[in-house]
Amino acid sequence: MSTATIIDGRKFSATLRGRIAEEVTRLKNDHDLTPGLAVVLVGEDPASQVYVRSKGKQTLEAGMNSYEHKMPAETTQEELLAKVEELNNDPAVHGILVQLPVPDHIDDHAIINAIDPNKDVDGFHVINSGRLATGARGASAPMIPCTPLGSIMLLKDHLGDLSSKTAVVVGRSNIVGKPMAQLLLQESCTVTIAHSRTKDLPDVVRQADIVVAAVGRPEMVKGDWVKPGATVIDVGINRIEVDGKNKLVGDVATAEAMEHAGAITPVPGGVGPMTIACLLANTLTAASRQNGLEEPNLL
């Protein structure tokens, strides 16, 4: 019998986007400032096109300016770097996102690190990574990657104080795993980063009060890996075929895990909706910082 509480990312993200829209209205009324997000898409990747359309739509719905720059797949690295530099120097643009993946002939690390760190709303720049790792505050506070930021918001909303919790992050990517671990450390959790080569991985996961699965393997984390009552954040989005039809599943075997977990995010409808909402939150934060204004508290 299923016992786990479902952590509704759609509901939380809708509330967050509402707060962001209120803050955008306040910025416009009090400071004549409209946050602007520029998204650069290189090539014709279908999934990326869907993501970019969704980001543009939600940016406009929040009252922000949306600037989309679509470039052909043949775009050279030098041309893309020039576009990034143009946006770095545009005062109407407060946040810059280059949609990944970029074509193979372009070095994505070079592109990411060419973005002004203060406009890096994806939070992937090496300076933002360093700021996050060192716990920088105030004027040098990092832009936090959107998926980990959304995940920590969901955890704090559900659990409240996270201090003294034992957390296991399955996955060590720069996009999710590593920054997620840093955020959990900042909340005074005891954190283990596990991965595909971790010895006795099921036993490691069973120690956790909080499990964050971000390894990119369909239903890798089985139900009996989950400690009774643990909170499970499933970051994975994997497309598999079931009975000849495509189905989206996470990195956790959800039906099994619900027999053990105290709470779990569904796929879809869990972490996914939070990612774009946190992109908007980062753009709002960036606009405030760049204009010397107090950052809104959206938590």
N, C-alpha and C positions, 0 to 999 in steps of 0.2 A: 504493500500500500504506500502510495506517495505521501510523504510528510513534509517535504521542504517548502519553504516560502519562496515564491517567485519574486525576484527583484526586478521590477518593471522599469527598464531603461527608457521605454517610450514615454511613459508618464513623467518620469523625473526630467527627461530632456525637454519635454514640452514646457514644464514649469520653469526650467532654467532659461530656455529661449524667451519666455515671457519676461523674466527679470532682466535679461539682456536688452530686450526691446525697450523696456522702461528706462534703463540707463542710457540707451542711445537717444531717446527722446529728451532726457534731461541734459545730455551733452549738447544737443542741438539748441535747446531753449536757453541754456545758461551760458554756453560758450561758443555758439555758432560753429560747432564742430561735428562733422559727420564721419564716423570711422569708415575707412575704405579698405577693402580686401581685394588684392589682385591674385588671380589664379592663372598659371601658365600651363598649357597643355601642349605637349609636343607629340605629334603622331595621331593615329586613329584608333588606339586601343579602345574597344567597346566598353569595357568595364570602367576605364578612366573617364570616358565621355559621360557615362551615367553619373559617376561621382561628381564630376565638375558641374553638370547641370543641377544636381541636387544642392551642391554647395552654393551656387549662384542664386538659386531660388530662395534658400533659407537666409542667405545674406540680405537679400532685398526685403524679405518678410520681417527681418529684425530692424529694418529702417536704415541699414548701412548701404554704402555704395559698393557695387560689385563690378570689378573690371576683369573681363576674361580675355586672355591672349592665347589664341590658338595658332600654333606654328606647325609647319609640315614636318613629316618624319625625317626628311632630308636635312633639316636644320642642323648646322654645324655647332660644335661646342662653343666656338667663338661667338656665333650669332646669339646663342642662348645666354651666354655670359653677358653680352652687350644688353640684352633685354633685361636681365636681372639688375644690371647697373643702372639702367634707365629707371626702373621701378624703385631702386634704392634712393634715387635722387628726386623722386616725385613726392612732394609734401602731401598730396591728396591720398597717397597710398600708405596705410599704416601697417598692413600685414601683407606678406608675400608668401605664396605657396606654389612651388613647382610640383605638379602632379607626377607621382612616381607610379610605375617605372618610366624612365626615359629610354629612348632607343639605345641599343647596345654600344653605338659608337660614341656615346656621351658618358663622361665620368660623373655619376650622380653625386659623389662626394665633393668634387670640385664645384658643382653647381650649388649644392646646399651651403657650402662654406663661403660662397660668394655673396650670399644674401646677408644684408645688414642684420646682425644678431638681434637687434631691437625690433626688426620687422619679421623675424623668423617665427611665424605663428605656428609652424609645425614643431618647433622646439628641437630640431635636429642638428643645428649648427654646433660645432665642437665647443664654442664658447658657452653656449647654453647648456650643453652636456656637462661641462666643467663647473659652471655655476650651480647646477642642480646637485652634482656630486659633492660639492663643498658647502652646500647649504647657504648659498649667498642670499642676502636679504636686501631690502631697500632699493636703492637706485640700481644696484647690480643684480637684482633678483632675476632668475632665469625665466624664459618662456618655456613652459612645460609641455612635452609632447601630449597631444590631445587624447589619445586612447588611455594612457596611464592616468591622466588627469581625470577623465571621466570615470575610470574604474575606482580611483580613490574617493571621488565624490559619492559614488554608489555605496562603497563600503562604510564611509563615515555617516551617511544618511541612515543606513540600516543598523549599524553596530554602535554608533556614537564614538566614544573614546576607543581608539585602537591600541593604546599603550599596553605593553606586556603580552600582546597577542603573538603567537608563533605563526609566521607566514612562510609559505613556500611558493616561489614563482617558478613555474615550469616553462623554460624558454629564456634565452640570453641575448635576444636581439637588441640592437641599439634603439629600435623604434618603440618597443614595448617592455621587454624583460628587464633590461638594466635600469631604465628610468623608473619602472614600477617598483623595483627593489629600493631605489633611493627614496621614493616617496613613502614607502612603508617604514623605512629606517627613520625618516623624519617624524613619523607618527609614533616612534619608540616601540616598534615591533622588533622581534627577533627574526631575522630574515635569512632564508636559504634560497640561493638561485640554483635550480636543478635543470637538467637538460637530458638529451637522449643518451649521453654517456655516463650519467650519474649511476653509481652502483646502488643496487637495491632501490630503484626509484619508487616503486609502490610503497615501500616502508618509509621512505623519506617523506612522501606526500601525506602518509597517515599521521604524521606528527603535527600537522598544521591545523591551527584554528581558522586560518585563511588560506585558500588555495587560489592562485591566479594561473590559469592555463593559457599560455601564449606560445605554443610550440609549432602550430601550423600543421598538425597531423589529426585527421578526422577521428574523433572519439578515442583518442589515445589514453586519456585518464579514465580509468574504469571506476565503476561505483564502489567496489570494495577497496579502492585506494583512499577513499574519503573517510576521514575521522567522523564519527557520529556527532552531528550538530555543527559541523564546520560550515563556513561561508565560502561558496565557490563562485569565483568570477571567471567566466568562460569568454576569453577574448577571441577565440578562433572562429573563423568563417570559412567553411570548406564546402565545396559543391561536390556531392557524390551522386551516384545513380542508384536508385532503389526501384525495383520492378519496372525498369525502363524509363523512369522519370527522374529528373534532377531534384535533389533535395539539399537544402542548406543545413549543415550540422556544425557543431562546435568542436573544440578539442577535448571535450568531456562527453562521455556517454551519459547524456542527461537523464534518461529514464532510470538507469541504474543508480546514478548519483543521487537522485531524489529520494531514494530509499535510505540514504545515509546522511545527506547534508541537512543542515538547518535552514539554509537559504541558498539559492542559486540563480544566476542570470540565465535567461533562455537565449537560444539562437534560432531564428533572429529575434530581435526585440529587447536585447539586453544592453551590452556594451556598445553595439553598433550605433544606435541613435545618439549616444553620448558623444561620439567622436566629432561629429559636425557641430553639435551644440558647443563643445569645448573649443573648437576652432573659432567660432563666433566670440566666445568669451575671451580667448587670447587676443583677437583683433581689437576688442573693446579695451582690454588691458593695455595693449600696445599703443593705441591712440591716446589713452590717458597719460601714459608715461612720456610719450614723445611731446606732449604739450604741457608737461609739468603739473598735471592734475592728479588728485587723489584717485587711487585705483578703486573701482567698485568692489565690494565684498559680495560675491555671488554664491558663496557656500551657505 
